[in-house]
Amino acid sequence: MMDGQLSNDLISRYAMGSEDASEKRLGQLDGLRAVAVAGVIVQHSLGFLKWSPWSGGFESGAAGVRLFFVLSGFLITGILLRARQTALERGVSRWVVWRAFYARRALRILPLAYLVLAVAWLAGSPSIREHPWMYALYTSNFNVAWHGFTDSSLDHFWSLAIEEQFYLFWPIVLLGTPRRWTAIAMFATVALSMMARADILSHPGDIPVFVPAMVMTSSRLDALAMGGLLAWHRMRWPRSTGLTIGGLLIGGIGARIAASLLPYSVIMLPLPETGNVLLCGALVLWASQGIGGVLGRVLGARPLVALGTISYGIYVYHMVIAGLAPIVATRFGVSIPYPFLFGWPRFVWMVATTIPIAALSWRWFERPLNDLKSRFPYIPAASGLSGKRSLERRGPSETPVIASRAARG
């Protein structure tokens, strides 16, 4: 393997310690992606889950998207910070890293999304027919914030819009900010996002306030930036990861309790979501160092890892297939019993159609395009041996595993 290929593989996978240990951690992060997308499928097919007749509904889909956001921030920040460090050691411009990042993200995200949007447009989906450019430019979350959820087949693209907007914004922060200010910039992003969420929640309008608070990038950046902060912390102080996980758990539970017990105020409004973000952060950080016991074995199980690998396709396809199925069938003169009401028949339909299509899509469409990312290395191979040797000199304690095969998604 060429020197440049080696360093870029290390940057993108972060498997720099023991191969067995790193594979375990990689698989567990993939497992978390499977758990996240499963939560989305459950809510979009079964609705809110009730623990008892007296409890409110648990929004498994919202929890899954939140976990996706924290994971994305964690993985992307780790990739960019490690690439920036290696570029500095090799005398490579950060502009090279910036270009490579966007090229690789575009190859991974855009082809599948645009394919599905094209199919939705041809099938007559009302939302994309009315607002094609909002979907093409990844701004459909603004449409949901202004008009509410109006198209069940494409409304879930709001979260993809947030992630894409994050991908445009975050590399500028990490590659353009002086290193001594990087953590401060990430903390500021978390704080400003909480303030934005409080502002949205305190100004009711025609649309229920929880909708814009959920779908606007400004009010959800704290989850993505929190993942970034944890990646930065994992790189700087890997030995304090256990204490950090404990602090996140205490902070998350404390925020949830405070939000339920303290009197109503603007300051209290963003706390429930902040508590949930901290709890997701604890789970992601824990999995990044390898969870032991039964939970670790479950997250690292091959079926769950496989689902995590195709989770992007599952998420993109699941509502589109469900929503467009009756439209397409009607055009061919076929009547099908979908859409079902929320319940197990809907769940079985969604799982039985989405997972096989996502698996085929990964094998024959997404993965071949994903392999083209090797043409856009973060660090060019011609940058010499010094970078490779500097990477090899780092021990496992200095180069923790902070990303996974799921970084391909």
N, C-alpha and C positions, 0 to 999 in steps of 0.2 A: 504494500500500500504506500502511495506517495505521501510525503510529509504533510502537504496541505490537506490531503484527504483525511489523514489521521487526525489532525488537529480539529478539523471541522466536524468530524464524527464525534470527537470528544466534547466539543462545544455544544452540539445539538442534542446529545444523549446524556451527558454528564455521568457516564459510567466510568469514573476515574478511580474507584477504589477496588476492593475485591470483586471479581466478576460475579461470584455467587451472591454476595451481599447486594451488589448494585442491581442485579437482575430481580432480586426479591423486592427491592424498593421500587424499581421501575414497574413491575407488575402490579403492585399495590396502588400506585397512582392511576394506572389504567383501570384498576378495579373501582376506584372512586369515580372515574368517569362513567363507568357502567351503572353505578348506584345513582349518579346524578340523572342520567338519561332515563333510568327506570322510574325515578320519581316523577319526571315529566310525563311519561307514558301513563302512569297510574292516574295522575290527576286529570289528564285529558281523556281518559276513558272511564274512570270510576268516579271522578269528581273529588270532593273533599272527603278525607278519611276521618271517621269519628272513633275516638277511643272508647267512648261510652255514650249513653243516651243524654248525659248532662254536659258533655264537653262540646266545644266548638270544633269546626272542621280543621284538620291539618292540611296545609297546602303543600303537598309533596312536590308539585311542579315548581312552585316558587323556591322551595328548598333546593331542588335540583339545579335550577338556573343559578341560584346564589353560589352553590358549590362549584359550578362551571366557571363562574366569574373569578372566584378566589383561585381556582386551579390555573386559569388562564394567566392571571396576573403573576402568579408564582412561577410558572414555566417560562413565560415570555421574558420576565425580568431577569431570571437566571441566565437565559440564553444571551440576552443583550449585555449584561454586566460581564459575563465571562468572555464574550466576544470582544468587548471593549478592552478588557485587560490584556487579552492576547494580542490585539491590534497594537496596543501601546508597547508591548514587549518586542514586537516585530517591526515596529516603525511603520505600521499600516494606518492610513487615514481612517478616521471614524466614519467618513463618508462611504467608504467601501462596505463597512458593516451595515450602515443604514440602507444602502441600495440592496445588499444581499437579503436583508430582513424582509423588505417589502416584496422583492421578487419571490422569495420562498413562501411568504404568506399568501401572495396572490395565487400561486400555483396550488396551494392547499385548499383555499377557501372559495375563490371565485368560480372556477369551472362548474362545480357541483351546484352552487347556489344559482348561477345564471341558467344552467340547464333546467333546473326545477322551475325557475321563474318563467322560462320560455314555454315549458309544458303547461304551466298554469295559465299563461296568457292565451295559448292556443286553445285550451279547454274552455276558456270564457270566464275565468275567475274575475268577479266584479271589481275587486280591490285593485289588482294590478292593471286591469283595463282602464280604470279611472286615474290611477296614480303610477304609471309605469316608471317614471324617472325617480320617484321616491324609493322604489325597490331597487332600481338599477344603481342608484348612488348610495344605497344603504342608509337611508334616512326615514324608513317606514315607521320607526319608533315615534317620530314627531306626528305622523298621521294618527297613530293610536292615541297619543297624548291629547290631540285636538278633538278627535271624533269618537274615541272609545274603540272597543273591539267590535269590528263589523264584518270580518271575513274569516271564518273559522279555518279555512284552508291555508291562509298566509299570515294570520295575526302573529304567529309565533316568530316571525322574522324580526320582531322588535329586538329580541335579545341578540340576534346576529348583527343587527345594525349597531347596537351598543358596543359589541366586541370590535367591530371594524373601525368604529370611531376611536375606540381606545387604541387600536393598533396604529392609527394615524398620529395620535397625540403622544403616546407613551415613549416611543423611541426618541422623539425630540427631547423629552425630559431627561431620559437616561444617558443619551449620547451627547447632548448639548450642555448639560449642567456640569460644572466642575465637580470632581469626585467628592470633595469634602461637603458639598451641598446636596448630594444625591438623596440621602436619607431625609433631610429636611424637606426637600421638594416632595417626596412621597408622603411624609407626614402631613404637609400642607394640603396635598390633594385629598387625603382622607378627611381632614377637618373641613375643607371647603365643600366637599360632597355632602357631609352631614348637615352643614348649614343650608345647602341648596335643598336637601330633602325636607328640612324643617320649614323652609320658606314655602315650598310647594304645598305641604300638608296644612299650613296655616292660612291658605288662601283658597277656599272652596269656590268652585265654578259650576258650569253646566255638567262637566264630566266629574264623576266621583274622584276625590283627590288622590285616592290610593292608586288610580290608573297612571296619571302622569308621574307620580312619585316612583312607581315601579318601572316605567318604560323610558324615562328621560335619562340620558347619559350622565348629566350633571349630578343626579341624585343616586346613581348607582356606582360611581367611580370609586367609592370607598371600598367596595368589595374587591375590585380589580387592583387598586393601589395597596390594599392590605396584603393581598397575595404577593405583590412586589416587595413590600417591606419585609415579609417573612423570608423571601428568597435572599434578599440582601443580608438579613440577620443570619440566615443559615450559612452564608459564605463567610461572614466576618467572625461569628462566634458559634461555631458548630457544637462546641462542648456544652453550651448553655441551652441547647434545644429543649431539654426536658423541663427546665425551669420556665422557659417561654411558653411551652404548651400548658403548663399549670396556670400561668398568669392569664393566658387567653381564655381558659375554661372559667376561671374565677371572674374575669372581666365580662365574659359573655353572659354567664348566669346572673351576675350582679346587675348588668344593664337590663336584662329581662325583668328581674324582680323590681328594680327601681321604676321601670316604666309602668308596672302594674300597681305599685303602691303609692308613689308620689303624686301630688296634685298635678292636674293638667297645666302645662305651660309649653311655650314654644321650645324650650330647651329639652323637654321630655319627648317631644314628637319623634325625633329620629332614633331614639334609644332602642326600641324593639328590633329594628333592622340591624342596628349596630351590634347588638348582642348576638344576633344570628350570624353576622359576618365573623365575629370573633370566634364563635364556636366552629364555624366552617374552617377558619384559619387554623385552629388547634388540630382539627382532623387532618388537614392537608399537611401540616408540618409534621405531625406524628407519622403519617404514611411515608413522608419523604425520607425518614430515617429508618423505616422498617418497623411495622407493628408486629409484635409477637403474639403468640397464643392463637386461639380459635379465630378471632377477628382478622388477624394477619393472614391466616391460611385461607379464609374465605375471600378476602380482597385479592389475594394472589392466585386464586383458583383459575385454571385455564379458561373455563367458560366465561367467567366474569372479565378476565383480561381480554378475551376475544371480543366481547361486547363493547368494552372500553375502546378498543382499536377502531371499531366502526361506529362509535357513538355520534360523531358528527353527521354521518349519513342518516342514522336513525332519527336524530333530531330534525334534520332538514326535511326528510321524507314523510314523517309519521302523520302530520296533519294534512299535508298536501294530498297524499294518497287517500286518506279518509275523506277529505272534503271534496275532492274532484271525482272520486269513484262514481257517485250517482250521476254527475254531469256527463262524464264520458260514456257511461253505460246507456244513458238515455239517448245520446246521439246515435248509438248503434242499435237502438230499439230494444235494449235489454233492461229489464227492471231488476234491481238488486235491493236487498233489505237494509241498505245503509243509507243514512246514518241511524244507528240505534240510539236509544236514550242511554244516558250514563248507566253502565252496568257491566256485568261480566261478558255478555255477548260482544259489546263494543270493545272491551279489553282484548278478548281473543282475536277479534278481527284485526285490530290494530297491530298486535304482536305478530300474528301469522302473516300479515302482508308486509310489514315494515322491515322486520329483521332480515328475511331472505333477500329483499330488494337491496337493502343497505349492504349486505354481505357481497352480493354480486357487483354492486356499484363499486365497492372498495377494491375488489379483485380485478375488475376489468376496466374501470374508468378512473377512480381516484388514485390508486396506487401507482399505475404507470405515469400519471402526471406528477405525483408526489416524488417519484424517482428522479424527475428532471431537476429537482432542487440541487442535486450534486453539481449542476452546471453553474450554480450561484453560491460559491463558498463564502463563508464569512471572512476567512483569511486565505488569500491566494496561495497556492502551493509554492510559488516562486519567492515567497517571503523568507525562505531560508530555514536552516536547521535550528537556529537559536531558540525560536518559539517552541519547537517540539521538545528540546532539551529542558527549557524552563518549565514546560508542562510536566515532563517526566520527573523533574526534581521535587514536585509537590507530592507530599504524602497524602494518604486518604483523609487524614484529619483536616488538611487544608483545602481539599477539593471534594466537598461532600456532594452526594447525589442530590441534585435539586431540580431534576426534570425527568421525563420518562418518554417511552415510546409514544405516549399520548401527545407529546409535543408536536407530533406530525399532524395532529388535529388542531 
